[in-house]
Amino acid sequence: MIYLKDTSDTKINPAREDGNLQDIKGNTKQFGTNDIDEASSTLTYVGKEDADENWVVQQIDTSSGTAITYATETNNPTYETYASAWTDRATLTYQNYKDAF
């Protein structure tokens, strides 16, 4: 069975409304999904954008458990458009939620 784990390798339950899940849901629900790239059997990118052209790319890595990290304009300030960020999705800086937003 595959479990989601945090950065300290502790199992987490993404269905619970504690921790920062509520913040993640609140801050990402205005984003619409533009693109999905299943880059490999263990790596998927999900590109999202809001109506104000703010963007986020999620990197979902299942190579050793499941890790979801985020690239945004905050941690990738040289990428001003979704299109440029999506083009370079494999080389963006990805961080956990609290550091990416």
The first five atom37 places (N, CA, C, CB, O) and aatype in JSON, in Angstrom:
{
  "aatype": [12, 9, 18, 10, 11, 3, 16, 15, 3, 16, 11, 9, 2, 14, 0, 1, 6, 3, 7, 2, 10, 5, 3, 9, 11, 7, 2, 16, 11, 5, 13, 7, 16, 2, 3, 9, 3, 6, 0, 15, 15, 16, 10, 16, 18, 19, 7, 11, 6, 3, 0, 3, 6, 2, 17, 19, 19, 5, 5, 9, 3, 16, 15, 15, 7, 16, 0, 9, 16, 18, 0, 16, 6, 16, 2, 2, 14, 16, 18, 6, 16, 18, 0, 15, 0, 17, 16, 3, 1, 0, 16, 10, 16, 18, 5, 2, 18, 11, 3, 0, 13],
  "atom_mask": [
    [1, 1, 1, 1, 1],
    [1, 1, 1, 1, 1],
    [1, 1, 1, 1, 1],
    [1, 1, 1, 1, 1],
    [1, 1, 1, 1, 1],
    [1, 1, 1, 1, 1],
    [1, 1, 1, 1, 1],
    [1, 1, 1, 1, 1],
    [1, 1, 1, 1, 1],
    [1, 1, 1, 1, 1],
    [1, 1, 1, 1, 1],
    [1, 1, 1, 1, 1],
    [1, 1, 1, 1, 1],
    [1, 1, 1, 1, 1],
    [1, 1, 1, 1, 1],
    [1, 1, 1, 1, 1],
    [1, 1, 1, 1, 1],
    [1, 1, 1, 1, 1],
    [1, 1, 1, 0, 1],
    [1, 1, 1, 1, 1],
    [1, 1, 1, 1, 1],
    [1, 1, 1, 1, 1],
    [1, 1, 1, 1, 1],
    [1, 1, 1, 1, 1],
    [1, 1, 1, 1, 1],
    [1, 1, 1, 0, 1],
    [1, 1, 1, 1, 1],
    [1, 1, 1, 1, 1],
    [1, 1, 1, 1, 1],
    [1, 1, 1, 1, 1],
    [1, 1, 1, 1, 1],
    [1, 1, 1, 0, 1],
    [1, 1, 1, 1, 1],
    [1, 1, 1, 1, 1],
    [1, 1, 1, 1, 1],
    [1, 1, 1, 1, 1],
    [1, 1, 1, 1, 1],
    [1, 1, 1, 1, 1],
    [1, 1, 1, 1, 1],
    [1, 1, 1, 1, 1],
    [1, 1, 1, 1, 1],
    [1, 1, 1, 1, 1],
    [1, 1, 1, 1, 1],
    [1, 1, 1, 1, 1],
    [1, 1, 1, 1, 1],
    [1, 1, 1, 1, 1],
    [1, 1, 1, 0, 1],
    [1, 1, 1, 1, 1],
    [1, 1, 1, 1, 1],
    [1, 1, 1, 1, 1],
    [1, 1, 1, 1, 1],
    [1, 1, 1, 1, 1],
    [1, 1, 1, 1, 1],
    [1, 1, 1, 1, 1],
    [1, 1, 1, 1, 1],
    [1, 1, 1, 1, 1],
    [1, 1, 1, 1, 1],
    [1, 1, 1, 1, 1],
    [1, 1, 1, 1, 1],
    [1, 1, 1, 1, 1],
    [1, 1, 1, 1, 1],
    [1, 1, 1, 1, 1],
    [1, 1, 1, 1, 1],
    [1, 1, 1, 1, 1],
    [1, 1, 1, 0, 1],
    [1, 1, 1, 1, 1],
    [1, 1, 1, 1, 1],
    [1, 1, 1, 1, 1],
    [1, 1, 1, 1, 1],
    [1, 1, 1, 1, 1],
    [1, 1, 1, 1, 1],
    [1, 1, 1, 1, 1],
    [1, 1, 1, 1, 1],
    [1, 1, 1, 1, 1],
    [1, 1, 1, 1, 1],
    [1, 1, 1, 1, 1],
    [1, 1, 1, 1, 1],
    [1, 1, 1, 1, 1],
    [1, 1, 1, 1, 1],
    [1, 1, 1, 1, 1],
    [1, 1, 1, 1, 1],
    [1, 1, 1, 1, 1],
    [1, 1, 1, 1, 1],
    [1, 1, 1, 1, 1],
    [1, 1, 1, 1, 1],
    [1, 1, 1, 1, 1],
    [1, 1, 1, 1, 1],
    [1, 1, 1, 1, 1],
    [1, 1, 1, 1, 1],
    [1, 1, 1, 1, 1],
    [1, 1, 1, 1, 1],
    [1, 1, 1, 1, 1],
    [1, 1, 1, 1, 1],
    [1, 1, 1, 1, 1],
    [1, 1, 1, 1, 1],
    [1, 1, 1, 1, 1],
    [1, 1, 1, 1, 1],
    [1, 1, 1, 1, 1],
    [1, 1, 1, 1, 1],
    [1, 1, 1, 1, 1],
    [1, 1, 1, 1, 1]
  ],
  "atom_positions": [
    [[0.84, -1.18, 0.0], [0.0, 0.0, 0.0], [0.89, 1.24, 0.0], [-0.96, 0.0, 1.22], [1.92, 1.26, 0.66]],
    [[0.49, 2.25, -0.73], [1.23, 3.51, -0.8], [0.61, 4.5, 0.18], [1.23, 4.09, -2.25], [-0.61, 4.66, 0.23]],
    [[1.46, 5.16, 0.96], [1.01, 6.16, 1.91], [1.6, 7.51, 1.56], [1.39, 5.76, 3.35], [2.71, 7.59, 1.04]],
    [[0.86, 8.57, 1.85], [1.43, 9.91, 1.76], [2.26, 10.15, 2.99], [0.32, 11.0, 1.6], [1.88, 9.78, 4.1]],
    [[3.43, 10.78, 2.79], [4.3, 11.08, 3.92], [4.74, 12.54, 3.85], [5.53, 10.15, 3.94], [4.84, 13.12, 2.77]],
    [[4.99, 13.11, 5.01], [5.51, 14.47, 5.03], [7.03, 14.42, 4.88], [5.11, 15.19, 6.35], [7.61, 13.34, 4.7]],
    [[7.66, 15.57, 4.95], [9.11, 15.64, 4.71], [9.94, 14.93, 5.77], [9.53, 17.07, 4.64], [11.11, 14.65, 5.54]],
    [[9.35, 14.63, 6.93], [10.07, 13.88, 7.96], [9.75, 12.39, 7.88], [9.72, 14.41, 9.35], [10.05, 11.63, 8.8]],
    [[9.14, 11.97, 6.75], [8.84, 10.57, 6.47], [7.76, 10.0, 7.39], [10.09, 9.74, 6.58], [7.7, 8.79, 7.61]],
    [[6.9, 10.88, 7.93], [5.8, 10.46, 8.78], [4.55, 10.33, 7.92], [5.57, 11.46, 9.94], [4.25, 11.21, 7.11]],
    [[3.81, 9.23, 8.09], [2.57, 9.04, 7.34], [1.59, 10.16, 7.67], [1.94, 7.66, 7.65], [1.46, 10.57, 8.82]],
    [[0.89, 10.64, 6.64], [-0.13, 11.66, 6.85], [-1.43, 11.21, 6.19], [0.33, 13.04, 6.29], [-1.41, 10.41, 5.25]],
    [[-2.52, 11.73, 6.67], [-3.83, 11.41, 6.12], [-4.35, 12.66, 5.4], [-4.83, 10.95, 7.23], [-4.76, 13.61, 6.06]],
    [[-4.34, 12.68, 4.06], [-4.74, 13.88, 3.33], [-6.24, 14.17, 3.43], [-4.36, 13.74, 1.9], [-6.68, 15.26, 3.04]],
    [[-7.01, 13.23, 3.92], [-8.45, 13.44, 4.02], [-8.84, 14.22, 5.27], [-9.16, 12.12, 4.01], [-9.99, 14.65, 5.39]],
    [[-7.92, 14.41, 6.19], [-8.23, 15.12, 7.42], [-8.13, 16.62, 7.22], [-7.3, 14.67, 8.55], [-7.32, 17.08, 6.42]],
    [[-8.91, 17.36, 7.93], [-8.93, 18.81, 7.81], [-8.03, 19.49, 8.83], [-10.35, 19.32, 7.97], [-8.22, 20.67, 9.13]],
    [[-7.05, 18.77, 9.37], [-6.13, 19.42, 10.3], [-4.83, 19.74, 9.56], [-5.86, 18.51, 11.54], [-4.74, 19.56, 8.35]],
    [[-3.86, 20.19, 10.27], [-2.6, 20.56, 9.62], [-2.82, 21.71, 8.67], [0.0, 0.0, 0.0], [-3.56, 22.64, 8.98]],
    [[-2.19, 21.67, 7.49], [-2.34, 22.77, 6.56], [-3.23, 22.42, 5.38], [-1.0, 23.21, 6.05], [-3.29, 23.18, 4.42]],
    [[-3.94, 21.28, 5.43], [-4.8, 20.9, 4.31], [-5.85, 21.96, 4.04], [-5.48, 19.56, 4.59], [-6.12, 22.28, 2.88]],
    [[-6.45, 22.53, 5.07], [-7.46, 23.56, 4.86], [-6.87, 24.77, 4.16], [-8.09, 23.97, 6.2], [-7.52, 25.35, 3.29]],
    [[-5.65, 25.17, 4.52], [-4.99, 26.29, 3.85], [-4.73, 25.96, 2.39], [-3.69, 26.64, 4.56], [-4.94, 26.8, 1.51]],
    [[-4.26, 24.76, 2.13], [-3.98, 24.36, 0.75], [-5.25, 24.4, -0.07], [-3.35, 22.95, 0.7], [-5.26, 24.92, -1.19]],
    [[-6.33, 23.85, 0.46], [-7.59, 23.85, -0.26], [-8.07, 25.28, -0.5], [-8.66, 23.06, 0.52], [-8.54, 25.59, -1.6]],
    [[-7.95, 26.14, 0.49], [-8.4, 27.52, 0.35], [-7.59, 28.32, -0.64], [0.0, 0.0, 0.0], [-8.13, 29.15, -1.37]],
    [[-6.29, 28.1, -0.66], [-5.42, 28.89, -1.52], [-5.27, 28.34, -2.92], [-4.09, 28.99, -0.91], [-4.77, 29.04, -3.8]],
    [[-5.69, 27.11, -3.16], [-5.55, 26.57, -4.51], [-6.89, 26.34, -5.2], [-4.79, 25.27, -4.45], [-6.9, 26.01, -6.39]],
    [[-8.0, 26.51, -4.52], [-9.28, 26.2, -5.16], [-9.64, 27.18, -6.26], [-10.37, 26.18, -4.13], [-10.44, 26.84, -7.13]],
    [[-9.08, 28.38, -6.27], [-9.38, 29.33, -7.33], [-8.58, 29.03, -8.6], [-9.09, 30.73, -6.85], [-8.81, 29.65, -9.64]],
    [[-7.64, 28.11, -8.52], [-6.83, 27.75, -9.68], [-7.55, 26.69, -10.51], [-5.44, 27.24, -9.24], [-8.12, 25.75, -9.97]],
    [[-7.52, 26.86, -11.82], [-8.04, 25.85, -12.72], [-6.88, 25.07, -13.33], [0.0, 0.0, 0.0], [-5.81, 25.63, -13.56]],
    [[-7.11, 23.8, -13.58], [-6.06, 22.96, -14.17], [-5.96, 23.22, -15.66], [-6.33, 21.47, -13.9], [-6.96, 23.13, -16.38]],
    [[-4.77, 23.54, -16.12], [-4.5, 23.76, -17.54], [-3.9, 22.53, -18.2], [-3.58, 24.94, -17.72], [-4.31, 22.16, -19.3]],
    [[-2.94, 21.91, -17.54], [-2.18, 20.82, -18.14], [-1.82, 19.76, -17.12], [-0.91, 21.36, -18.79], [-1.68, 20.05, -15.93]],
    [[-1.68, 18.52, -17.6], [-1.18, 17.42, -16.79], [-0.15, 16.69, -17.64], [-2.35, 16.46, -16.32], [-0.41, 16.35, -18.8]],
    [[1.01, 16.45, -17.06], [2.07, 15.74, -17.74], [2.51, 14.57, -16.88], [3.27, 16.68, -18.05], [3.1, 14.76, -15.82]],
    [[2.21, 13.35, -17.33], [2.71, 12.16, -16.65], [4.09, 11.89, -17.22], [1.74, 10.91, -16.83], [4.25, 11.09, -18.14]],
    [[5.07, 12.56, -16.66], [6.43, 12.55, -17.2], [7.08, 11.17, -17.13], [7.28, 13.55, -16.46], [7.9, 10.82, -17.98]],
    [[6.72, 10.39, -16.12], [7.24, 9.03, -15.98], [6.24, 8.25, -15.14], [8.68, 9.02, -15.32], [5.19, 8.77, -14.75]],
    [[6.57, 7.01, -14.86], [5.67, 6.2, -14.05], [5.59, 6.68, -12.6], [6.1, 4.74, -14.08], [4.68, 6.29, -11.86]],
    [[6.54, 7.51, -12.18], [6.56, 7.99, -10.79], [6.51, 9.51, -10.66], [7.8, 7.49, -10.1], [6.53, 10.02, -9.54]],
    [[6.43, 10.23, -11.77], [6.48, 11.69, -11.71], [5.4, 12.3, -12.59], [7.87, 12.21, -12.14], [5.33, 12.05, -13.79]],
    [[4.55, 13.12, -11.95], [3.48, 13.8, -12.66], [3.53, 15.28, -12.32], [2.09, 13.19, -12.3], [3.77, 15.66, -11.18]],
    [[3.29, 16.12, -13.33], [3.19, 17.56, -13.14], [1.76, 17.98, -13.45], [4.2, 18.32, -14.05], [1.16, 17.52, -14.42]],
    [[1.21, 18.87, -12.6], [-0.12, 19.42, -12.82], [0.02, 20.94, -12.83], [-1.13, 18.95, -11.71], [0.39, 21.54, -11.83]],
    [[-0.28, 21.55, -13.97], [-0.17, 23.0, -14.13], [-1.51, 23.68, -13.94], [0.0, 0.0, 0.0], [-2.5, 23.29, -14.56]],
    [[-1.53, 24.7, -13.1], [-2.78, 25.41, -12.78], [-2.56, 26.91, -12.88], [-3.28, 25.03, -11.37], [-1.44, 27.41, -12.73]],
    [[-3.66, 27.63, -13.13], [-3.6, 29.08, -13.26], [-4.93, 29.66, -12.77], [-3.3, 29.52, -14.73], [-5.97, 29.02, -12.91]],
    [[-4.88, 30.87, -12.21], [-6.12, 31.51, -11.82], [-6.49, 32.61, -12.82], [-6.0, 32.1, -10.39], [-5.77, 32.84, -13.79]],
    [[-7.6, 33.27, -12.58], [-8.09, 34.3, -13.51], [-7.17, 35.5, -13.6], [-9.47, 34.75, -13.1], [-7.24, 36.26, -14.57]],
    [[-6.32, 35.71, -12.6], [-5.38, 36.83, -12.6], [-4.0, 36.45, -13.14], [-5.23, 37.38, -11.19], [-3.04, 37.21, -13.0]],
    [[-3.91, 35.27, -13.75], [-2.68, 34.75, -14.35], [-1.61, 34.36, -13.35], [-2.13, 35.77, -15.29], [-0.44, 34.23, -13.71]],
    [[-1.99, 34.17, -12.09], [-1.07, 33.58, -11.12], [-1.03, 32.09, -11.43], [-1.51, 33.86, -9.62], [-2.03, 31.51, -11.85]],
    [[0.12, 31.47, -11.24], [0.25, 30.07, -11.62], [0.86, 29.24, -10.5], [1.09, 29.95, -12.88], [1.52, 29.75, -9.6]],
    [[0.61, 27.95, -10.58], [1.23, 26.96, -9.7], [1.4, 25.68, -10.5], [0.37, 26.72, -8.4], [0.52, 25.29, -11.27]],
    [[2.54, 25.03, -10.31], [2.76, 23.72, -10.89], [3.01, 22.77, -9.72], [3.96, 23.72, -11.93], [3.91, 22.99, -8.91]],
    [[2.22, 21.71, -9.65], [2.41, 20.7, -8.62], [3.27, 19.58, -9.21], [1.05, 20.14, -8.1], [3.08, 19.18, -10.36]],
    [[4.19, 19.11, -8.42], [5.0, 17.96, -8.8], [4.62, 16.83, -7.85], [6.56, 18.28, -8.73], [4.77, 16.95, -6.64]],
    [[4.14, 15.74, -8.41], [3.73, 14.59, -7.61], [4.72, 13.47, -7.9], [2.25, 14.14, -7.94], [4.79, 12.95, -9.01]],
    [[5.48, 13.12, -6.88], [6.55, 12.13, -7.01], [6.23, 10.92, -6.15], [7.93, 12.75, -6.62], [6.14, 11.04, -4.92]],
    [[6.06, 9.78, -6.78], [5.73, 8.56, -6.04], [6.9, 7.57, -6.02], [4.51, 7.89, -6.66], [6.7, 6.38, -5.78]],
    [[8.11, 8.05, -6.26], [9.26, 7.15, -6.31], [9.59, 6.52, -4.96], [10.47, 7.91, -6.81], [10.11, 5.4, -4.91]],
    [[9.28, 7.2, -3.87], [9.48, 6.62, -2.53], [8.39, 7.16, -1.62], [10.91, 6.95, -1.95], [8.62, 8.09, -0.84]],
    [[7.21, 6.59, -1.73], [6.03, 7.14, -1.08], [5.42, 8.14, -2.05], [0.0, 0.0, 0.0], [5.64, 8.05, -3.25]],
    [[4.67, 9.1, -1.55], [4.1, 10.14, -2.39], [4.47, 11.49, -1.81], [2.57, 10.0, -2.51], [4.17, 11.78, -0.66]],
    [[5.13, 12.31, -2.61], [5.5, 13.66, -2.21], [4.89, 14.64, -3.19], [7.06, 13.83, -2.14], [5.05, 14.5, -4.41]],
    [[4.19, 15.63, -2.68], [3.6, 16.67, -3.52], [4.29, 17.97, -3.15], [2.04, 16.77, -3.33], [4.23, 18.42, -2.0]],
    [[4.94, 18.58, -4.13], [5.62, 19.85, -3.92], [5.11, 20.85, -4.95], [7.16, 19.69, -4.01], [4.45, 20.47, -5.92]],
    [[5.43, 22.13, -4.73], [4.84, 23.2, -5.52], [5.89, 24.15, -6.06], [3.83, 23.96, -4.69], [6.86, 24.49, -5.38]],
    [[5.67, 24.57, -7.29], [6.45, 25.65, -7.89], [5.46, 26.79, -8.13], [7.17, 25.21, -9.23], [4.39, 26.58, -8.7]],
    [[5.83, 27.99, -7.69], [4.98, 29.17, -7.86], [5.86, 30.35, -8.25], [4.17, 29.48, -6.56], [7.08, 30.22, -8.36]],
    [[5.23, 31.48, -8.44], [6.0, 32.7, -8.7], [6.83, 33.1, -7.49], [5.05, 33.84, -9.09], [7.84, 33.79, -7.64]],
    [[6.44, 32.68, -6.31], [7.18, 33.0, -5.1], [8.55, 32.34, -5.09], [6.4, 32.58, -3.86], [9.56, 32.99, -4.8]],
    [[8.61, 31.06, -5.41], [9.89, 30.37, -5.39], [10.54, 30.25, -6.77], [9.72, 29.0, -4.79], [11.58, 29.61, -6.92]],
    [[9.92, 30.86, -7.79], [10.47, 30.92, -9.15], [10.2, 32.3, -9.74], [9.85, 29.79, -10.06], [9.48, 32.41, -10.73]],
    [[10.76, 33.35, -9.15], [10.39, 34.72, -9.53], [10.76, 35.13, -10.96], [11.03, 35.67, -8.59], [10.23, 36.13, -11.46]],
    [[11.63, 34.4, -11.62], [11.98, 34.78, -13.0], [10.94, 34.3, -14.01], [13.33, 34.21, -13.36], [11.0, 34.67, -15.18]],
    [[10.0, 33.48, -13.56], [8.93, 32.98, -14.45], [7.67, 33.81, -14.2], [8.65, 31.46, -14.2], [6.97, 33.61, -13.22]],
    [[7.41, 34.72, -15.1], [6.29, 35.63, -14.92], [4.99, 35.14, -15.56], [6.63, 36.97, -15.48], [3.92, 35.68, -15.28]],
    [[5.08, 34.12, -16.41], [3.87, 33.62, -17.07], [3.72, 32.12, -16.86], [3.89, 33.94, -18.58], [4.7, 31.4, -16.66]],
    [[2.48, 31.68, -16.9], [2.23, 30.25, -16.79], [2.91, 29.5, -17.93], [0.71, 29.97, -16.78], [3.51, 28.45, -17.72]],
    [[2.81, 30.04, -19.14], [3.37, 29.35, -20.31], [4.87, 29.09, -20.15], [3.12, 30.18, -21.57], [5.34, 28.0, -20.46]],
    [[5.61, 30.08, -19.68], [7.05, 29.88, -19.52], [7.34, 28.89, -18.39], [7.75, 31.23, -19.23], [8.26, 28.07, -18.49]],
    [[6.57, 28.96, -17.33], [6.77, 28.02, -16.21], [6.45, 26.59, -16.66], [5.88, 28.41, -15.0], [7.19, 25.66, -16.35]],
    [[5.35, 26.42, -17.38], [4.98, 25.09, -17.82], [6.03, 24.52, -18.77], [3.61, 25.12, -18.51], [6.36, 23.33, -18.68]],
    [[6.56, 25.32, -19.64], [7.6, 24.87, -20.57], [8.81, 24.33, -19.8], [8.04, 26.01, -21.49], [9.4, 23.33, -20.21]],
    [[9.17, 24.98, -18.71], [10.36, 24.59, -17.92], [10.01, 23.81, -16.66], [11.14, 25.83, -17.54], [10.8, 23.78, -15.72]],
    [[8.85, 23.18, -16.62], [8.36, 22.52, -15.4], [9.35, 21.53, -14.79], [7.08, 21.8, -15.71], [9.39, 21.37, -13.57]],
    [[10.14, 20.87, -15.61], [11.07, 19.87, -15.08], [12.25, 20.5, -14.34], [11.6, 19.01, -16.21], [12.91, 19.82, -13.56]],
    [[12.5, 21.78, -14.57], [13.66, 22.43, -13.93], [13.27, 23.53, -12.95], [14.57, 23.0, -14.98], [14.15, 24.22, -12.43]],
    [[11.99, 23.7, -12.68], [11.55, 24.71, -11.7], [12.01, 24.31, -10.31], [10.02, 24.88, -11.74], [12.36, 23.16, -10.06]],
    [[11.98, 25.27, -9.4], [12.25, 25.0, -7.99], [10.94, 24.59, -7.34], [12.87, 26.25, -7.28], [9.96, 25.34, -7.38]],
    [[10.93, 23.42, -6.73], [9.74, 22.9, -6.04], [10.03, 22.84, -4.55], [9.34, 21.49, -6.58], [11.11, 22.45, -4.12]],
    [[9.02, 23.26, -3.76], [9.14, 23.24, -2.3], [7.83, 22.81, -1.7], [9.57, 24.62, -1.76], [6.83, 22.68, -2.4]],
    [[7.84, 22.58, -0.38], [6.6, 22.26, 0.27], [5.67, 23.47, 0.24], [6.85, 21.8, 1.72], [6.08, 24.59, -0.09]],
    [[4.44, 23.24, 0.58], [3.41, 24.28, 0.42], [3.75, 25.58, 1.13], [2.1, 23.76, 0.94], [3.66, 26.65, 0.53]],
    [[4.14, 25.51, 2.39], [4.34, 26.73, 3.17], [5.47, 27.59, 2.61], [4.63, 26.38, 4.62], [5.46, 28.81, 2.79]],
    [[6.45, 26.99, 1.94], [7.54, 27.75, 1.38], [7.28, 28.24, -0.05], [8.78, 26.91, 1.39], [7.89, 29.2, -0.5]],
    [[6.36, 27.57, -0.73], [6.08, 27.93, -2.13], [5.04, 29.04, -2.27], [5.61, 26.72, -2.88], [4.98, 29.71, -3.3]],
    [[4.21, 29.23, -1.22], [3.16, 30.26, -1.32], [3.46, 31.43, -0.4], [1.79, 29.67, -0.97], [2.69, 32.39, -0.35]]
  ]
}
